[in-house]
Each structure stands twice: as C-alpha cells, then as structure tokens.
Amino acid sequence: MELLTQHDLNIIPDLYETENTKMDEKIVYAKFFTPDSSWTWYLIELSKENNDLAFGYVIGDEKEFGYWSMSELQEVQGPLGLLVERDTSFQPSEFKNIRQL
C-alpha cells in the first residue's frame, strides 16, 4: 500500500518551502506509525524532485525534527514484523497541535 496519494503529492510543500514559517505554524500533512511499537512520523515537507525525501517530526527514541526516505519508510518493520501504516483518521493540522500530544 502506498503511504501517499496523488492528492498528497500535490498539496504537500516542497523541501524548504516552509522554512520561513514559524515551527508551530507549519502544517503537518500526514501521520505514519508502526502499529507494534511507539515510532511515529509526522510529514511536513516532501521533495518534489523525487517524492521520496521527507521532512517532519519523528517520535522514536527521541522527539526530533529530521529527514527520512519515504521509500525506506515503506519497508520498515516493527518488532512483530508489521509494516508502517498511515493514520487515515489524521487531519492536517498545525504543528503546535501535534506537539501537545
């Protein structure tokens, strides 16, 4: 299953497009998670060049902003072998709302 739709690819800003936006005001467009662990990825920007390099907020061993490959994310397996899933109930939201979770 693809983690992003064509609609997502059309609306998610390119890398660095929101660099002048305050962090709390950046829009998080998608949430991905491992159902058998505590890792979560919140997508803010995506490279328009290849639709692969992503930037966002990651909750794992630490909580931090960073870059990841969407193609590699699709191959990640949790401890029980479950693949990363997209939270289909997640609605785009400002980062300040995510940070409070």
MIKEKOL-28826 format. One record per residue (C-alpha): residue number from 1; x, y, z. Coordinates in steps of 0.5 Angstrom, whole numbers. Layout:
BEGIN
[rec NUM, [X, Y, Z]]
...
! end
This chain:
BEGIN
[rec 1, [0, 0, 0]]
[rec 2, [3, 7, -2]]
[rec 3, [3, 12, 4]]
[rec 4, [2, 18, 0]]
[rec 5, [-4, 19, -5]]
[rec 6, [-3, 24, -11]]
[rec 7, [-7, 29, -8]]
[rec 8, [-2, 29, -2]]
[rec 9, [4, 30, -7]]
[rec 10, [0, 36, -10]]
[rec 11, [-1, 39, -3]]
[rec 12, [5, 38, 1]]
[rec 13, [10, 43, 0]]
[rec 14, [17, 42, -3]]
[rec 15, [23, 41, 2]]
[rec 16, [25, 48, 5]]
[rec 17, [19, 52, 2]]
[rec 18, [16, 53, 9]]
[rec 19, [23, 55, 12]]
[rec 20, [21, 62, 14]]
[rec 21, [14, 59, 17]]
[rec 22, [15, 59, 25]]
[rec 23, [15, 52, 27]]
[rec 24, [9, 52, 31]]
[rec 25, [5, 54, 25]]
[rec 26, [8, 49, 20]]
[rec 27, [2, 45, 17]]
[rec 28, [3, 37, 19]]
[rec 29, [0, 34, 13]]
[rec 30, [0, 26, 15]]
[rec 31, [2, 22, 20]]
[rec 32, [5, 15, 20]]
[rec 33, [6, 10, 25]]
[rec 34, [9, 3, 27]]
[rec 35, [3, -1, 30]]
[rec 36, [7, -5, 34]]
[rec 37, [12, 0, 37]]
[rec 38, [12, 7, 39]]
[rec 39, [15, 10, 33]]
[rec 40, [11, 16, 29]]
[rec 41, [13, 20, 24]]
[rec 42, [9, 27, 22]]
[rec 43, [10, 29, 15]]
[rec 44, [11, 37, 14]]
[rec 45, [15, 37, 7]]
[rec 46, [17, 33, 1]]
[rec 47, [22, 33, -4]]
[rec 48, [18, 35, -11]]
[rec 49, [24, 32, -15]]
[rec 50, [23, 25, -13]]
[rec 51, [17, 25, -8]]
[rec 52, [22, 21, -3]]
[rec 53, [26, 25, 2]]
[rec 54, [21, 28, 7]]
[rec 55, [22, 33, 13]]
[rec 56, [18, 33, 19]]
[rec 57, [17, 31, 26]]
[rec 58, [19, 24, 29]]
[rec 59, [18, 21, 35]]
[rec 60, [22, 15, 37]]
[rec 61, [28, 14, 42]]
[rec 62, [28, 22, 42]]
[rec 63, [23, 27, 39]]
[rec 64, [26, 31, 34]]
[rec 65, [25, 34, 27]]
[rec 66, [29, 31, 21]]
[rec 67, [29, 28, 14]]
[rec 68, [27, 21, 12]]
[rec 69, [26, 17, 6]]
[rec 70, [19, 15, 4]]
[rec 71, [21, 9, 0]]
[rec 72, [25, 6, 6]]
[rec 73, [20, 8, 11]]
[rec 74, [15, 3, 7]]
[rec 75, [20, -2, 8]]
[rec 76, [21, -1, 16]]
[rec 77, [18, -7, 20]]
[rec 78, [17, -6, 28]]
[rec 79, [19, -12, 33]]
[rec 80, [13, -16, 31]]
[rec 81, [14, -15, 23]]
[rec 82, [8, -10, 22]]
[rec 83, [10, -5, 17]]
[rec 84, [9, 2, 18]]
[rec 85, [2, 5, 17]]
[rec 86, [-1, 12, 15]]
[rec 87, [-6, 14, 20]]
[rec 88, [-12, 15, 16]]
[rec 89, [-16, 19, 21]]
[rec 90, [-11, 24, 22]]
[rec 91, [-13, 31, 19]]
[rec 92, [-8, 36, 17]]
[rec 93, [-6, 41, 23]]
[rec 94, [-1, 46, 25]]
[rec 95, [5, 43, 29]]
[rec 96, [3, 47, 35]]
[rec 97, [-3, 42, 36]]
[rec 98, [2, 36, 35]]
[rec 99, [7, 38, 40]]
[rec 100, [2, 38, 45]]
[rec 101, [0, 30, 44]]
! end
